[in-house]
Amino acid sequence: MNNLSLSSRLLIYILLIATLIWGAASGLGWLQTREAIDEVFDTQQLLFAKRLASANLSELTVDDAPIRRLPKTRNLIKNGDKGSLDDDALGFAIFNERGELLLSDNDHGNEFGHSTHSGFINKRLEGDDDEEWRILYITTPDRRYTIAVGQEREYRDDVVNDIVMGQLWPWFIGLPLMMALTAWIVRRELMSLRRTADTLQKRSPEDATPLEETSVPKEARPLVTALNALFVRISGTLERERQFTADAAHELRSPLTALRIQSEVALLAEEDKTSRNRALNNLIIGIDRTSRLVDQLLALSRLDGTSSLMSDVEHIDWRQLAAEVTEEALPVAQHKNIALETIVESPPQIVQGNRLLLKMLLSNLVNNALRYTQEGGEVQVTLRHNGLSVTDNGPGVMPSHLARLGERFFRPPGAVENGSGLGLSIVKRIARLHEFTIDWRNRPEGGFQVTLRQSGA
């Protein structure tokens, strides 16, 4: 069933429902019609029996009177129109108090038999191919005669079937016509979806033009709205990818050129050991810088490409995370004789987040502060109930450049430390994924401070 088209499934379901409802309605109609027919014919049998009971039956009791039987219908109407009648469906018989048959209709009445009970009974007549008859027995007021009026049960059923079938025949013609019209209407109404599918099939990945929502059925408009939103996201993703690729190529060009130059210097300085060693050291420094740049590019690509990393969240204790980050950054701090410490002003709140990403965020802030702080300076990681801050006493950033911090590959002019300009971009993206607010500013007493706050704090 799932392999069929939507229109085919709708037609099958409509056909099944219509057939079931039609069958149930037909069965109910047949039962109601049968009840009504039984009521009509029972009433007729009773009236017929009452007429016979009110007739003068005394002459039937004359001694030696033969059993009387009415003549057959074909003998009464020989040449005239006999009409649409079934003279084999109704019969009667009159019995005396001893149960002797006095008069019958000459067809079936003589087979009814006498009964001492009054009322309707259903009985099979042996002389009528064992057919079932519905027979009414009544007794005259003087208790001298018993009158039996019977009707063939099959005749009643035939009448019921004729009435019901007369009502159902239009449905035999109307149901196929209704299904054909329904199929046409369904296909016509779904034509807009087919046109939309054709448009999507021919659509280029870069096309962010929204689909026309009014051209599809109302039930499909939420889907079209969602598709339009998806087009915008895809277009934005492709644009970011193109920009990212262009920026990455631009940033990688300089270090790779420098690596090539240092390699050539090392090759040319075959006999100058000092120049060769200097070139090899610069080569190592350039490789480290390029390696860090590639790592940051990959991290930024993962953060831009998907937010599925946020499905892997856990309880984060900032004190434990800060201890790990400062321990890993301690060799760099000791190399530059920088005092690196963690201060807990108030117990930090436990947060929900991705441990790997939050550790990357804090590592970038601490390493950035260590890189731009002069020898003998200090870097502090301060933990509070509603967030944290990373503070240094370095040169800070020119006020005109503060607004551009966090842009990809932006490095303030005059920066003497090597870098790619991606650290704060990564920090900003991770903070946004965790719904944290982040801001940076120059300290009045000198230095730079980055503050991270939890949402709602």
Sine and cosine of phi, psi and omega as CSV:
sin_phi,cos_phi,sin_psi,cos_psi,sin_omega,cos_omega
0.00,0.00,-0.61,0.79,-0.02,-1.00
-0.93,0.38,-0.33,0.94,0.00,-1.00
-0.98,0.18,-0.22,0.97,-0.01,-1.00
-0.99,0.16,0.36,-0.93,0.04,-1.00
-0.95,0.31,0.26,-0.97,0.00,-1.00
-0.88,0.48,-0.67,0.74,-0.01,-1.00
-0.91,0.42,-0.64,0.77,0.01,-1.00
-0.90,0.43,-0.69,0.73,0.01,-1.00
-0.90,0.44,-0.65,0.76,0.03,-1.00
-0.87,0.49,-0.68,0.73,-0.01,-1.00
-0.91,0.42,-0.65,0.76,0.01,-1.00
-0.90,0.44,-0.70,0.71,0.00,-1.00
-0.90,0.43,-0.67,0.74,0.02,-1.00
-0.89,0.46,-0.67,0.74,0.01,-1.00
-0.90,0.44,-0.69,0.72,0.01,-1.00
-0.90,0.44,-0.71,0.70,-0.01,-1.00
-0.90,0.43,-0.70,0.72,0.00,-1.00
-0.89,0.45,-0.65,0.76,0.00,-1.00
-0.91,0.41,-0.68,0.73,0.01,-1.00
-0.90,0.44,-0.71,0.70,0.00,-1.00
-0.91,0.42,-0.65,0.76,0.02,-1.00
-0.89,0.45,-0.69,0.72,0.01,-1.00
-0.90,0.44,-0.69,0.72,0.01,-1.00
-0.90,0.43,-0.67,0.74,0.01,-1.00
-0.91,0.42,-0.61,0.79,0.01,-1.00
-0.91,0.41,-0.70,0.72,0.03,-1.00
-0.88,0.47,-0.69,0.72,0.03,-1.00
-0.91,0.42,-0.65,0.76,0.04,-1.00
-0.89,0.45,-0.62,0.79,0.01,-1.00
-0.91,0.42,-0.67,0.74,0.00,-1.00
-0.91,0.42,-0.68,0.73,0.00,-1.00
-0.91,0.40,-0.64,0.77,0.02,-1.00
-0.91,0.41,-0.66,0.75,0.01,-1.00
-0.89,0.45,-0.64,0.77,0.02,-1.00
-0.90,0.43,-0.66,0.75,0.01,-1.00
-0.92,0.39,-0.66,0.75,0.01,-1.00
-0.91,0.42,-0.67,0.75,0.03,-1.00
-0.88,0.48,-0.64,0.77,0.01,-1.00
-0.90,0.43,-0.66,0.75,-0.01,-1.00
-0.91,0.41,-0.76,0.65,-0.07,-1.00
-0.95,0.31,-0.55,0.84,0.09,-1.00
-0.89,0.46,-0.64,0.77,0.03,-1.00
-0.90,0.44,-0.66,0.75,0.03,-1.00
-0.89,0.45,-0.68,0.73,0.01,-1.00
-0.88,0.48,-0.66,0.75,-0.01,-1.00
-0.91,0.41,-0.68,0.74,0.02,-1.00
-0.90,0.44,-0.66,0.75,0.02,-1.00
-0.88,0.47,-0.68,0.73,-0.01,-1.00
-0.91,0.41,-0.61,0.79,0.01,-1.00
-0.92,0.39,-0.60,0.80,0.04,-1.00
-0.90,0.43,-0.68,0.74,0.02,-1.00
-0.90,0.43,-0.61,0.79,-0.03,-1.00
-0.93,0.37,-0.45,0.89,-0.02,-1.00
-1.00,0.04,-0.07,1.00,0.00,-1.00
-0.98,0.19,0.25,-0.97,0.03,-1.00
-0.99,0.15,0.97,-0.26,-0.08,-1.00
-0.98,-0.22,0.10,0.99,-0.10,-1.00
-0.92,0.39,-0.55,0.84,-0.03,-1.00
-0.93,0.36,-0.28,0.96,0.03,-1.00
-0.96,0.28,-0.24,0.97,-0.08,-1.00
-0.98,-0.21,0.20,0.98,0.05,-1.00
-0.90,0.44,0.69,-0.73,-0.01,-1.00
-0.85,0.53,0.61,-0.79,0.01,-1.00
0.89,0.46,0.26,0.96,0.05,-1.00
-0.96,0.27,0.74,-0.67,-0.01,-1.00
-0.95,0.32,0.34,-0.94,0.08,-1.00
-0.92,0.39,0.82,-0.58,-0.06,-1.00
-1.00,-0.10,0.63,-0.77,0.05,-1.00
-0.71,-0.71,0.65,-0.76,0.03,-1.00
-0.94,0.34,0.50,-0.86,0.05,-1.00
-0.93,0.36,0.41,-0.91,0.03,-1.00
-0.94,0.35,0.41,-0.91,-0.08,-1.00
-0.87,0.49,-0.64,0.77,-0.04,-1.00
-0.91,0.42,-0.37,0.93,0.05,-1.00
-0.99,0.14,-0.44,0.90,0.01,-1.00
-0.99,0.13,-0.59,0.81,0.02,-1.00
-0.88,-0.48,0.99,-0.10,-0.07,-1.00
-1.00,0.00,-0.71,0.70,-0.10,-0.99
-0.93,-0.37,-0.34,0.94,-0.06,-1.00
-0.99,0.16,0.04,-1.00,0.00,-1.00
-0.97,0.25,0.88,-0.48,-0.02,-1.00
-0.98,0.17,-0.14,0.99,0.03,-1.00
0.95,0.31,-0.05,-1.00,0.01,-1.00
-1.00,-0.06,1.00,0.07,-0.05,-1.00
-0.72,-0.69,0.33,-0.94,0.05,-1.00
-0.77,-0.64,1.00,-0.03,-0.07,-1.00
-0.97,0.25,0.03,1.00,-0.01,-1.00
-0.99,-0.13,0.05,1.00,-0.13,-0.99
-0.98,-0.18,-0.20,0.98,-0.07,-1.00
-0.71,-0.70,0.64,-0.77,0.01,-1.00
-0.47,-0.88,0.24,-0.97,0.04,-1.00
-0.53,-0.85,0.26,-0.96,0.06,-1.00
-0.43,-0.90,0.53,-0.85,0.02,-1.00
-0.84,-0.54,0.78,-0.63,-0.03,-1.00
-0.86,-0.51,0.50,-0.87,0.11,-0.99
-1.00,0.09,-0.05,-1.00,-0.08,-1.00
-0.92,0.40,-0.34,0.94,0.03,-1.00
-1.00,0.04,0.02,1.00,0.02,-1.00
1.00,0.09,0.22,0.98,0.01,-1.00
-1.00,0.09,0.67,-0.74,0.01,-1.00
-0.96,0.30,0.82,-0.57,0.01,-1.00
-0.97,-0.25,-0.61,0.79,-0.06,-1.00
-0.46,-0.89,0.62,-0.79,0.06,-1.00
-0.55,-0.83,0.10,-1.00,-0.05,-1.00
-1.00,0.06,0.07,1.00,0.08,-1.00
0.96,0.28,0.05,1.00,0.04,-1.00
-0.92,-0.39,-0.88,0.47,-0.05,-1.00
-0.77,-0.64,-0.26,0.97,-0.06,-1.00
-0.83,0.55,-0.58,0.81,-0.02,-1.00
-0.94,0.35,-0.14,0.99,0.00,-1.00
-0.97,-0.23,-0.05,1.00,-0.04,-1.00
-0.91,0.40,-0.67,0.74,-0.07,-1.00
0.99,0.14,0.41,-0.91,-0.04,-1.00
-0.99,0.11,0.51,-0.86,0.05,-1.00
-0.62,-0.79,0.66,-0.75,0.01,-1.00
-1.00,0.03,-0.11,0.99,0.00,-1.00
-0.98,-0.18,0.62,-0.78,0.04,-1.00
-1.00,-0.08,0.43,-0.90,0.05,-1.00
0.91,-0.41,-0.06,-1.00,-0.04,-1.00
-1.00,0.06,0.65,-0.76,0.15,-0.99
-0.67,-0.74,0.44,-0.90,0.11,-0.99
-0.97,-0.23,0.81,-0.59,-0.15,-0.99
-0.60,-0.80,0.62,-0.78,0.07,-1.00
-1.00,-0.06,0.75,-0.66,-0.03,-1.00
-1.00,-0.08,0.81,-0.58,-0.05,-1.00
-0.93,0.37,-0.48,0.88,-0.04,-1.00
-1.00,0.03,0.08,1.00,-0.05,-1.00
-0.83,-0.55,0.75,0.67,0.01,-1.00
0.82,0.57,0.56,0.83,0.06,-1.00
0.86,0.50,0.51,0.86,0.02,-1.00
-0.97,0.23,0.49,-0.87,-0.01,-1.00
-1.00,0.04,0.71,-0.71,0.04,-1.00
-0.84,-0.54,0.47,-0.88,0.10,-0.99
-0.96,-0.28,0.90,-0.43,-0.16,-0.99
-0.88,-0.48,0.72,-0.70,0.06,-1.00
-0.96,-0.29,0.80,-0.59,0.05,-1.00
-0.93,-0.38,0.79,-0.61,0.13,-0.99
-0.72,-0.70,0.37,-0.93,0.01,-1.00
-0.90,-0.43,0.67,-0.75,-0.01,-1.00
-0.91,0.40,0.39,-0.92,-0.05,-1.00
-0.83,0.56,-0.51,0.86,-0.01,-1.00
-1.00,0.09,0.07,1.00,0.06,-1.00
0.90,0.44,0.27,0.96,-0.06,-1.00
-1.00,0.00,-0.43,0.90,-0.10,-0.99
-0.77,-0.64,0.52,-0.85,0.12,-0.99
-0.88,-0.47,0.81,-0.58,-0.03,-1.00
-0.94,-0.34,0.76,-0.65,0.02,-1.00
-0.87,-0.50,0.82,-0.57,0.07,-1.00
-0.85,-0.52,0.85,-0.52,-0.07,-1.00
-0.82,-0.58,0.42,-0.91,0.04,-1.00
-0.67,-0.74,0.63,-0.77,-0.02,-1.00
-0.93,0.38,0.77,-0.64,-0.03,-1.00
-0.91,0.42,-0.58,0.81,-0.01,-1.00
-0.90,0.43,-0.55,0.84,0.02,-1.00
-0.89,0.46,-0.69,0.72,0.04,-1.00
-0.88,0.47,-0.69,0.72,0.00,-1.00
-0.88,0.47,-0.60,0.80,0.03,-1.00
-0.90,0.43,-0.64,0.77,0.03,-1.00
-0.90,0.44,-0.70,0.72,0.01,-1.00
-0.88,0.48,-0.73,0.69,-0.02,-1.00
-0.89,0.45,-0.63,0.78,0.01,-1.00
-0.90,0.44,-0.67,0.74,0.00,-1.00
-0.91,0.42,-0.73,0.68,-0.04,-1.00
-0.91,0.42,-0.70,0.72,0.00,-1.00
-0.91,0.42,-0.53,0.85,0.08,-1.00
-0.90,0.44,-0.52,0.85,0.05,-1.00
-0.99,0.15,-0.48,0.88,-0.08,-1.00
-1.00,0.08,-0.44,0.90,-0.05,-1.00
-0.83,0.56,-0.65,0.76,0.06,-1.00
-0.87,0.50,-0.49,0.87,0.01,-1.00
-0.95,0.30,-0.53,0.85,0.05,-1.00
-0.87,0.49,-0.53,0.85,0.04,-1.00
-1.00,0.02,-0.62,0.79,-0.08,-1.00
-0.96,0.28,-0.55,0.84,-0.04,-1.00
-0.90,0.44,-0.76,0.65,0.07,-1.00
-0.87,0.50,-0.62,0.79,0.03,-1.00
-0.91,0.41,-0.65,0.76,0.03,-1.00
-0.90,0.44,-0.66,0.75,0.01,-1.00
-0.91,0.41,-0.62,0.78,0.02,-1.00
-0.91,0.42,-0.69,0.73,0.04,-1.00
-0.91,0.41,-0.63,0.77,0.03,-1.00
-0.89,0.45,-0.68,0.73,0.03,-1.00
-0.87,0.49,-0.67,0.74,0.00,-1.00
-0.91,0.42,-0.68,0.73,-0.02,-1.00
-0.91,0.41,-0.69,0.72,-0.01,-1.00
-0.88,0.47,-0.73,0.69,-0.01,-1.00
-0.90,0.43,-0.61,0.80,0.01,-1.00
-0.92,0.40,-0.67,0.74,-0.03,-1.00
-0.95,0.32,-0.47,0.88,0.01,-1.00
-1.00,0.05,-0.04,1.00,-0.01,-1.00
-0.88,0.48,-0.57,0.82,0.01,-1.00
-0.90,0.44,-0.58,0.82,0.04,-1.00
-0.93,0.38,-0.60,0.80,0.04,-1.00
-0.91,0.41,-0.66,0.75,0.04,-1.00
-0.90,0.45,-0.64,0.77,0.05,-1.00
-0.90,0.45,-0.65,0.76,0.03,-1.00
-0.89,0.45,-0.66,0.75,0.05,-1.00
-0.89,0.46,-0.64,0.77,0.03,-1.00
-0.89,0.45,-0.67,0.74,0.00,-1.00
-0.92,0.40,-0.59,0.81,-0.02,-1.00
-0.92,0.40,-0.56,0.83,-0.02,-1.00
-1.00,0.00,-0.04,1.00,-0.12,-0.99
-0.98,0.20,0.65,-0.76,0.05,-1.00
-0.99,0.11,0.46,-0.89,-0.03,-1.00
-0.87,0.49,-0.49,0.87,-0.05,-1.00
-0.99,0.14,-0.18,0.98,-0.07,-1.00
-0.97,0.23,0.90,-0.45,0.01,-1.00
-0.96,-0.28,0.23,0.97,0.01,-1.00
-0.89,0.46,0.81,-0.59,-0.04,-1.00
-0.93,0.35,0.53,-0.85,0.09,-1.00
-0.96,0.28,0.47,-0.88,0.02,-1.00
-0.97,0.23,0.90,-0.44,-0.07,-1.00
-0.97,0.25,-0.50,0.86,-0.06,-1.00
-0.96,0.27,-0.17,0.99,-0.04,-1.00
-1.00,0.04,-0.05,1.00,-0.01,-1.00
-0.89,-0.45,0.32,-0.95,0.05,-1.00
-0.85,0.52,0.40,-0.92,-0.05,-1.00
-0.86,0.50,-0.59,0.81,-0.02,-1.00
-0.92,0.40,-0.42,0.91,-0.04,-1.00
-1.00,-0.07,-0.07,1.00,-0.05,-1.00
-0.91,0.41,-0.62,0.79,0.09,-1.00
-0.85,0.53,-0.59,0.81,0.04,-1.00
-0.91,0.41,-0.67,0.74,0.02,-1.00
-0.91,0.41,-0.64,0.77,0.05,-1.00
-0.87,0.48,-0.68,0.73,0.03,-1.00
-0.91,0.42,-0.62,0.79,0.04,-1.00
-0.90,0.43,-0.66,0.75,0.03,-1.00
-0.88,0.47,-0.66,0.75,0.05,-1.00
-0.90,0.43,-0.61,0.79,0.03,-1.00
-0.91,0.42,-0.63,0.78,0.03,-1.00
-0.87,0.49,-0.65,0.76,0.00,-1.00
-0.90,0.43,-0.68,0.74,0.00,-1.00
-0.92,0.40,-0.66,0.75,0.00,-1.00
-0.90,0.43,-0.68,0.73,0.02,-1.00
-0.87,0.48,-0.69,0.73,0.04,-1.00
-0.90,0.44,-0.64,0.77,0.03,-1.00
-0.90,0.44,-0.70,0.72,0.01,-1.00
-0.90,0.44,-0.64,0.77,0.03,-1.00
-0.90,0.43,-0.67,0.74,0.04,-1.00
-0.90,0.44,-0.63,0.78,0.02,-1.00
-0.90,0.44,-0.68,0.73,0.02,-1.00
-0.90,0.44,-0.69,0.73,0.01,-1.00
-0.91,0.41,-0.64,0.77,0.01,-1.00
-0.90,0.44,-0.69,0.72,0.01,-1.00
-0.89,0.46,-0.68,0.73,0.01,-1.00
-0.90,0.43,-0.69,0.72,0.01,-1.00
-0.91,0.41,-0.67,0.75,-0.01,-1.00
-0.90,0.44,-0.67,0.74,0.02,-1.00
-0.89,0.46,-0.63,0.77,0.00,-1.00
-0.92,0.40,-0.69,0.72,-0.05,-1.00
-0.95,0.32,-0.54,0.84,-0.01,-1.00
-0.98,0.22,-0.36,0.93,-0.05,-1.00
-0.89,0.45,-0.69,0.72,-0.06,-1.00
-0.91,0.41,-0.79,0.62,0.01,-1.00
-0.90,0.44,-0.57,0.82,0.02,-1.00
-0.92,0.39,-0.61,0.79,0.06,-1.00
-0.90,0.43,-0.66,0.75,0.02,-1.00
-0.90,0.45,-0.64,0.77,0.03,-1.00
-0.89,0.46,-0.65,0.76,0.01,-1.00
-0.91,0.42,-0.67,0.74,-0.01,-1.00
-0.89,0.45,-0.71,0.70,0.00,-1.00
-0.91,0.43,-0.57,0.82,0.06,-1.00
-0.90,0.44,-0.67,0.74,0.01,-1.00
-0.91,0.40,-0.62,0.78,0.04,-1.00
-0.89,0.46,-0.68,0.73,0.01,-1.00
-0.89,0.45,-0.59,0.81,0.01,-1.00
-0.94,0.33,-0.61,0.79,-0.04,-1.00
-0.97,0.25,-0.48,0.88,-0.04,-1.00
-1.00,0.02,0.86,0.51,-0.05,-1.00
-0.93,0.38,-0.65,0.76,-0.07,-1.00
-0.99,-0.14,-0.30,0.95,0.01,-1.00
-1.00,-0.01,1.00,-0.07,-0.08,-1.00
-0.90,0.44,-0.62,0.79,-0.02,-1.00
-0.90,0.43,-0.72,0.69,0.01,-1.00
-0.90,0.43,-0.62,0.78,-0.01,-1.00
-0.91,0.41,-0.69,0.73,0.00,-1.00
-0.91,0.42,-0.65,0.76,0.03,-1.00
-0.88,0.47,-0.67,0.74,0.02,-1.00
-0.91,0.42,-0.64,0.77,0.01,-1.00
-0.92,0.39,-0.63,0.78,0.06,-1.00
-0.89,0.45,-0.69,0.73,0.05,-1.00
-0.90,0.44,-0.56,0.83,0.04,-1.00
-0.90,0.43,-0.67,0.74,0.02,-1.00
-0.90,0.44,-0.70,0.72,0.02,-1.00
-0.88,0.47,-0.66,0.75,0.02,-1.00
-0.91,0.42,-0.61,0.79,0.03,-1.00
-0.91,0.41,-0.67,0.74,0.03,-1.00
-0.88,0.47,-0.67,0.74,0.00,-1.00
-0.90,0.44,-0.70,0.71,0.00,-1.00
-0.90,0.43,-0.65,0.76,0.02,-1.00
-0.88,0.47,-0.68,0.73,0.03,-1.00
-0.91,0.41,-0.62,0.78,0.03,-1.00
-0.89,0.46,-0.69,0.72,0.02,-1.00
-0.89,0.45,-0.67,0.75,0.02,-1.00
-0.87,0.48,-0.67,0.74,0.01,-1.00
-0.93,0.37,-0.61,0.79,0.06,-1.00
-0.89,0.46,-0.68,0.73,0.02,-1.00
-0.91,0.42,-0.65,0.76,0.02,-1.00
-0.89,0.45,-0.71,0.71,0.00,-1.00
-0.91,0.42,-0.59,0.81,0.03,-1.00
-0.90,0.44,-0.66,0.75,0.03,-1.00
-0.90,0.43,-0.64,0.77,-0.02,-1.00
-0.94,0.34,-0.57,0.82,0.00,-1.00
-0.98,0.20,-0.50,0.87,-0.13,-0.99
-0.97,0.25,-0.53,0.85,-0.08,-1.00
-0.33,-0.94,0.44,-0.90,0.12,-0.99
-0.96,-0.29,0.30,0.96,-0.01,-1.00
-0.92,0.39,-0.30,0.95,0.06,-1.00
-0.87,0.49,-0.43,0.90,-0.03,-1.00
-0.97,0.26,-0.09,1.00,0.09,-1.00
-0.97,0.24,-0.32,0.95,0.01,-1.00
-0.98,-0.21,0.98,0.19,-0.05,-1.00
-0.92,-0.38,0.38,-0.92,0.02,-1.00
-0.44,-0.90,0.11,-0.99,0.05,-1.00
-0.96,0.26,0.79,-0.61,-0.05,-1.00
-0.91,-0.41,0.80,-0.60,0.11,-0.99
-0.98,-0.20,0.92,-0.38,-0.07,-1.00
-0.87,0.49,-0.52,0.85,-0.02,-1.00
-0.90,0.43,-0.70,0.72,0.01,-1.00
-0.92,0.40,-0.66,0.75,-0.02,-1.00
-0.92,0.40,-0.64,0.77,0.01,-1.00
-0.91,0.41,-0.60,0.80,0.02,-1.00
-0.90,0.44,-0.66,0.75,0.01,-1.00
-0.91,0.42,-0.69,0.72,-0.06,-1.00
-0.92,0.40,-0.72,0.70,-0.02,-1.00
-0.92,0.40,-0.55,0.83,0.04,-1.00
-0.91,0.41,-0.65,0.76,0.01,-1.00
-0.94,0.33,-0.53,0.85,-0.02,-1.00
-1.00,0.05,-0.10,0.99,-0.08,-1.00
-0.88,0.48,-0.64,0.77,0.03,-1.00
-0.86,0.51,-0.65,0.76,0.04,-1.00
-0.90,0.44,-0.68,0.73,0.01,-1.00
-0.89,0.45,-0.67,0.74,0.00,-1.00
-0.93,0.38,-0.58,0.82,0.01,-1.00
-0.89,0.46,-0.58,0.81,0.00,-1.00
-0.99,-0.15,0.11,0.99,0.02,-1.00
0.84,0.54,0.71,0.71,0.02,-1.00
-0.97,-0.26,0.72,-0.69,0.05,-1.00
-0.99,0.17,0.93,-0.37,0.01,-1.00
-0.94,-0.35,0.86,-0.52,-0.03,-1.00
-0.60,-0.80,0.36,-0.93,0.04,-1.00
-0.91,-0.42,0.77,-0.63,-0.02,-1.00
-0.88,-0.47,0.77,-0.64,0.03,-1.00
-0.96,-0.29,0.98,-0.18,0.03,-1.00
-0.96,0.29,-0.63,0.78,0.06,-1.00
-0.46,-0.89,0.49,-0.87,-0.04,-1.00
-0.83,0.56,0.85,-0.52,-0.02,-1.00
-0.94,0.34,0.53,-0.85,0.01,-1.00
-0.96,0.28,0.65,-0.76,0.09,-1.00
-0.94,0.34,0.75,-0.66,-0.05,-1.00
-0.87,-0.48,0.31,-0.95,0.10,-1.00
-0.99,-0.13,0.80,-0.60,0.01,-1.00
-0.10,-0.99,0.05,-1.00,0.06,-1.00
-1.00,0.05,0.88,-0.48,-0.11,-0.99
-0.88,0.47,-0.69,0.73,-0.03,-1.00
-0.88,0.48,-0.69,0.73,-0.03,-1.00
-0.94,0.35,-0.68,0.73,-0.01,-1.00
-0.92,0.39,-0.56,0.83,0.07,-1.00
-0.92,0.39,-0.62,0.78,0.06,-1.00
-0.89,0.45,-0.66,0.75,0.02,-1.00
-0.86,0.50,-0.78,0.62,-0.05,-1.00
-0.92,0.40,-0.60,0.80,0.03,-1.00
-0.89,0.45,-0.66,0.75,0.02,-1.00
-0.89,0.45,-0.66,0.75,0.01,-1.00
-0.91,0.42,-0.70,0.72,-0.03,-1.00
-0.93,0.37,-0.73,0.69,-0.01,-1.00
-0.90,0.43,-0.59,0.80,0.04,-1.00
-0.90,0.44,-0.68,0.74,0.02,-1.00
-0.91,0.42,-0.66,0.76,0.02,-1.00
-0.91,0.41,-0.59,0.80,-0.05,-1.00
-0.93,0.38,-0.61,0.79,-0.09,-1.00
-0.99,-0.16,0.09,1.00,0.08,-1.00
-0.99,-0.12,0.73,-0.69,-0.03,-1.00
-0.94,0.35,0.27,-0.96,0.03,-1.00
-0.87,0.49,0.63,-0.78,-0.02,-1.00
0.99,0.13,0.07,1.00,0.00,-1.00
-1.00,0.10,-0.25,-0.97,0.00,-1.00
-0.58,-0.81,0.55,-0.83,0.05,-1.00
-0.78,-0.63,0.76,-0.65,-0.02,-1.00
-0.84,-0.54,0.71,-0.70,0.15,-0.99
-0.96,-0.27,0.93,-0.37,-0.08,-1.00
-0.96,-0.29,0.83,-0.56,-0.02,-1.00
-0.97,-0.22,0.70,-0.71,0.04,-1.00
-0.76,-0.65,0.12,-0.99,-0.02,-1.00
-0.89,0.45,-0.59,0.81,-0.11,-0.99
-0.97,-0.24,0.17,0.99,0.01,-1.00
0.37,-0.93,-0.48,-0.88,-0.03,-1.00
-0.42,-0.91,0.20,-0.98,0.08,-1.00
-0.57,-0.82,0.50,-0.86,0.07,-1.00
-0.87,-0.49,0.86,-0.51,-0.12,-0.99
-0.83,-0.56,0.64,-0.76,0.12,-0.99
-0.73,-0.69,0.19,-0.98,0.04,-1.00
-0.91,-0.41,0.59,0.81,0.03,-1.00
-0.98,0.21,-0.29,-0.96,-0.06,-1.00
-0.97,0.26,-0.25,0.97,-0.03,-1.00
0.97,0.23,-0.24,-0.97,-0.05,-1.00
-0.80,-0.60,0.60,-0.80,0.05,-1.00
-0.86,0.51,0.70,-0.71,-0.04,-1.00
-0.80,0.59,-0.55,0.83,-0.01,-1.00
-0.94,0.34,-0.27,0.96,-0.03,-1.00
-0.98,-0.21,-0.12,0.99,-0.05,-1.00
-0.86,0.50,-0.63,0.77,-0.07,-1.00
-0.91,0.41,-0.40,0.92,-0.05,-1.00
-1.00,-0.06,-0.10,0.99,0.03,-1.00
-0.89,0.46,0.68,-0.73,-0.04,-1.00
0.98,-0.18,-0.21,0.98,0.10,-0.99
-0.96,0.27,0.51,-0.86,-0.01,-1.00
-0.90,0.44,0.72,-0.69,0.11,-0.99
0.89,0.46,0.26,0.97,0.05,-1.00
-1.00,0.01,0.81,-0.58,0.10,-0.99
-0.81,-0.59,0.77,-0.64,-0.02,-1.00
-0.83,0.56,0.69,-0.72,0.04,-1.00
-0.84,0.55,0.64,-0.77,0.03,-1.00
1.00,0.02,0.00,1.00,0.03,-1.00
-0.91,0.41,0.79,-0.61,-0.05,-1.00
-1.00,0.00,-0.34,0.94,-0.01,-1.00
-1.00,0.09,0.58,-0.82,0.07,-1.00
-0.94,0.35,0.60,-0.80,0.03,-1.00
-0.09,-1.00,0.20,-0.98,-0.03,-1.00
-0.96,-0.29,-0.20,0.98,-0.05,-1.00
0.98,0.22,0.37,0.93,-0.02,-1.00
-0.94,-0.34,-0.24,0.97,-0.09,-1.00
-0.84,0.54,-0.80,0.60,-0.02,-1.00
-0.94,0.33,-0.44,0.90,0.10,-1.00
-0.90,0.43,-0.66,0.75,0.04,-1.00
-0.91,0.41,-0.68,0.73,0.02,-1.00
-0.87,0.50,-0.71,0.71,-0.03,-1.00
-0.89,0.45,-0.67,0.74,0.00,-1.00
-0.92,0.40,-0.68,0.74,0.01,-1.00
-0.91,0.42,-0.66,0.75,0.03,-1.00
-0.88,0.48,-0.64,0.77,0.02,-1.00
-0.91,0.41,-0.64,0.77,0.02,-1.00
-0.89,0.46,-0.56,0.83,-0.01,-1.00
-1.00,-0.05,0.09,1.00,-0.01,-1.00
0.86,0.51,0.62,0.79,0.11,-0.99
-1.00,-0.10,0.44,-0.90,0.13,-0.99
-0.98,-0.20,0.65,-0.76,-0.04,-1.00
-0.70,-0.71,0.66,-0.76,0.09,-1.00
-0.56,-0.83,0.40,-0.92,0.02,-1.00
-0.72,-0.70,0.50,-0.87,-0.05,-1.00
-0.38,-0.93,0.34,-0.94,0.15,-0.99
-0.99,0.14,0.66,-0.75,0.01,-1.00
-0.98,0.18,0.64,-0.77,0.03,-1.00
-0.86,0.52,-0.59,0.81,-0.01,-1.00
-0.99,0.11,0.04,1.00,0.02,-1.00
0.95,-0.30,0.61,-0.79,-0.03,-1.00
0.96,-0.28,-0.14,-0.99,-0.11,-0.99
-0.71,-0.71,0.57,-0.82,-0.02,-1.00
-0.67,-0.74,0.74,-0.67,0.09,-1.00
-0.91,-0.42,0.81,-0.58,-0.05,-1.00
-0.89,-0.45,0.74,-0.67,0.02,-1.00
-0.89,-0.46,0.81,-0.59,-0.01,-1.00
-0.83,-0.56,0.57,-0.82,0.08,-1.00
-0.98,0.19,0.52,-0.86,-0.04,-1.00
-0.88,0.47,0.67,-0.74,0.02,-1.00
0.99,0.14,-0.06,1.00,-0.02,-1.00
-1.00,0.02,0.00,0.00,0.00,0.00
